[in-house]
Amino acid sequence: MAVTTTIRVGVGLLLGAAVLAQAHTLEPLPAGVSAGQVLVPQGVYAHIDTRQTQEMLQTLTQGSAEQQQAALERVRAAPERFQPPVLYAMSQVLFKAKLYHEAAFWFYAGQLRARFDVNRSTDPTTRQAVDALNQTYGAPINRYLFQDLDRALDLIANVVAWDRKTPYDYDPHWINLHGMQAVQAVQAARDPQSAGARTAASLSQPPSEWAAIAERTRAKYFKSFQDAITGMQDKLPLSPPAQPSR
């Protein structure tokens, strides 16, 4: 059965039936659009391919144990083919299976890739998608990982190294469905005089700049964890001095 992409206004994960998290919109909604309203993408946004992502989210959140396991194996075999929301949802399935460290790896891998997709998008409001995904999946994984700060930093270093060597063989424009420009495009379709048409090329920064954007994103991402972990370590109580043996 085909899955139709829709935009649910004010919701961070805007992929068809698999709407999993709410987030505040970052800009005022256009006139005539209310929070929670479901919209059908128009213009160039209607051609953004999220079918595989929607199907995988459906399986990972509602499928049988056997279906979920098969989905996990598909992602493990070719993670470069999947848009970041799939990596987030995968982390939840793994965490429930008590595969905590692997769950953390895929959560942060999805987070880093989603941030790159935001950074190469020309619509800055798409960052609300990352906020919503983090809210949906992040709390238990963050609690787990930051029990051991040294191990946490090692995992993030591994995520960054993996991201650097792993291709991005998916449509990065999924992120554009989460921004206010996609909502405005719906308004433009209703009122052709209200906004100009956008092209696929206009949704992202020039591809020639993507490698540099990716590297800046990785560097900032890793440094933010380094700074956070250093701050946590500074707040840890000092170990009491060893007692002399008698």
C-alpha positions in Angstrom: 0.0 0.0 0.0 1.4 3.4 -1.0 2.2 5.9 1.8 1.4 9.5 1.1 3.7 12.1 2.5 2.0 14.8 4.5 3.2 17.8 6.5 1.7 18.1 10.0 2.3 21.7 11.0 4.1 22.1 14.3 5.2 18.5 14.4 8.9 17.6 14.2 8.6 14.3 12.4 6.6 15.1 9.3 6.6 11.8 7.4 3.2 10.6 6.6 1.5 8.3 9.1 4.6 8.0 11.2 4.2 11.2 13.1 6.0 10.5 16.4 6.9 13.8 18.1 5.6 17.3 18.6 7.7 20.4 18.5 7.1 24.1 18.7 7.4 25.9 15.3 10.3 28.2 15.2 8.5 31.0 13.2 5.0 32.3 13.2 2.7 30.1 11.0 1.4 31.7 7.8 -2.0 33.1 7.9 -4.7 30.5 7.6 -2.5 27.6 8.9 -3.0 26.2 12.4 -0.7 24.1 14.5 -1.4 20.4 14.0 -3.0 20.9 10.6 -2.1 18.2 8.1 -0.9 19.6 4.7 0.0 17.9 1.4 3.3 19.1 0.0 3.1 21.2 -3.1 5.5 22.0 -5.9 9.0 20.7 -5.6 8.2 19.4 -2.1 5.8 16.9 -3.5 8.7 15.2 -5.3 10.9 14.6 -2.2 11.2 10.9 -1.8 10.5 9.7 1.7 8.7 6.5 0.9 11.4 4.1 2.2 11.7 6.2 5.4 8.0 6.1 6.0 7.9 2.3 5.5 10.8 1.7 7.7 9.4 3.9 10.5 6.2 2.0 10.2 8.0 -1.3 10.6 10.3 -0.2 13.4 7.5 1.4 15.5 4.6 -0.9 14.8 6.0 -4.1 13.1 6.3 -7.5 14.7 9.5 -8.6 16.3 10.5 -10.5 13.2 9.7 -7.5 11.0 11.7 -5.2 13.2 14.7 -7.5 13.2 14.6 -7.7 9.4 14.5 -3.9 9.3 17.5 -3.7 11.6 19.5 -6.0 9.4 18.7 -3.9 6.4 20.0 -0.8 8.0 23.1 -2.5 9.4 23.9 -3.8 5.9 23.6 -0.5 4.1 23.2 2.4 6.6 24.2 5.0 4.0 20.9 4.4 2.1 18.7 5.5 5.0 17.5 9.0 6.0 18.4 10.0 9.6 14.9 9.4 11.1 15.4 5.7 10.4 18.6 5.6 12.4 16.8 7.4 15.3 13.9 4.8 15.2 16.4 2.0 15.0 18.0 3.2 18.2 14.8 2.9 20.1 14.3 -0.7 18.9 17.8 -1.6 19.9 17.5 0.1 23.3 14.3 -1.9 24.1 16.3 -5.0 23.2 18.9 -4.0 25.8 21.5 -3.5 23.1 22.3 -0.2 24.8 25.6 0.7 23.3 24.6 0.0 19.7 21.4 1.9 20.3 23.5 4.9 21.4 25.7 4.7 18.3 22.8 4.8 15.9 21.0 7.5 17.8 24.0 9.8 17.6 24.8 8.8 14.0 21.3 9.8 13.1 21.6 13.1 15.0 24.9 14.0 13.3 23.5 13.2 9.9 20.3 15.2 10.5 22.4 18.2 11.6 24.4 18.0 8.4 21.1 17.9 6.4 19.9 21.0 8.3 23.2 22.8 7.7 23.1 22.1 3.9 19.5 23.2 3.7 18.6 26.7 2.7 15.7 26.7 5.2 17.0 27.3 8.7 13.7 26.4 10.3 14.3 22.8 9.4 16.3 22.4 12.6 13.0 21.9 14.5 13.0 18.4 13.0 16.3 17.5 14.9 14.8 19.0 18.1 11.7 16.8 17.8 13.7 13.7 17.0 15.9 14.3 20.0 12.9 14.8 22.2 11.3 11.6 21.0 14.3 9.2 21.2 17.0 10.9 23.2 16.2 10.8 26.9 16.9 7.1 27.8 20.0 7.0 25.5 21.5 10.2 27.0 21.0 8.8 30.5 22.7 5.5 29.6 25.6 7.0 27.7 26.6 9.7 30.2 26.9 7.3 33.1 30.5 6.8 31.8 31.9 10.0 30.4 35.1 8.5 28.9 33.1 5.9 27.1 30.6 8.5 25.9 33.4 10.5 24.3 34.8 7.4 22.7 31.5 6.6 21.2 31.0 10.1 19.8 34.5 9.9 18.3 33.5 6.6 16.6 30.3 8.1 15.3 32.2 11.0 13.8 34.7 8.7 12.2 31.9 6.5 10.8 30.1 9.5 9.4 33.3 10.7 7.6 33.8 7.4 5.8 30.2 6.5 5.1 28.5 7.9 2.0 25.2 9.8 2.0 23.2 7.8 -0.5 19.8 9.2 0.4 17.7 12.2 -0.6 18.8 15.0 1.8 15.7 17.0 1.0 13.6 15.0 3.5 14.6 17.8 6.0 13.0 20.4 3.9 9.6 18.9 4.6 10.1 20.1 8.2 10.6 23.8 7.5 8.3 26.8 7.2 9.2 27.1 3.5 7.3 23.8 2.8 4.3 25.2 4.6 4.6 28.5 2.6 4.7 26.5 -0.6 1.3 25.1 0.2 0.0 28.6 0.7 1.6 29.6 -2.6 -0.3 26.8 -4.4 -3.5 28.2 -3.0 -2.6 31.8 -3.8 -0.1 31.9 -6.7 0.7 35.6 -5.9 1.8 34.9 -2.4 5.2 33.2 -2.9 7.5 32.3 -5.8 8.1 28.7 -6.9 11.1 26.9 -5.6 13.3 24.4 -7.4 15.1 21.3 -6.1 18.4 23.1 -6.4 17.1 26.0 -4.3 16.4 23.7 -1.3 20.1 23.1 -0.5 23.4 24.9 -0.6 25.4 24.1 -3.7 26.6 20.5 -3.7 30.2 21.7 -4.2 30.0 23.0 -0.7 28.6 19.9 1.0 32.0 18.3 1.9 33.1 21.4 3.7 29.7 21.8 5.4 29.9 18.2 6.5 33.4 18.6 8.0 32.4 21.8 9.9 29.3 20.0 11.2 31.4 17.1 12.5 34.0 19.4 14.1 31.3 21.4 15.9 29.4 18.3 16.9 32.5 16.6 18.4 33.6 19.8 20.2 30.1 20.3 21.7 30.4 16.8 23.3 34.0 17.5 24.4 32.9 20.7 26.1 29.8 19.1 27.7 31.8 16.2 29.0 34.5 18.4 30.4 31.9 20.4 32.2 30.4 17.3 33.7 33.8 16.0 34.8 34.6 19.3 36.4 31.5 18.9 38.6 32.3 15.4 39.7 33.3 15.1 43.4 36.9 14.4 44.0 37.7 10.9 45.0 38.6 10.6 48.7 42.3 9.9 49.4 43.3 6.3 49.8 43.5 5.2 53.4 46.9 4.0 54.6 47.1 0.3 55.1 47.6 -1.0 58.6 
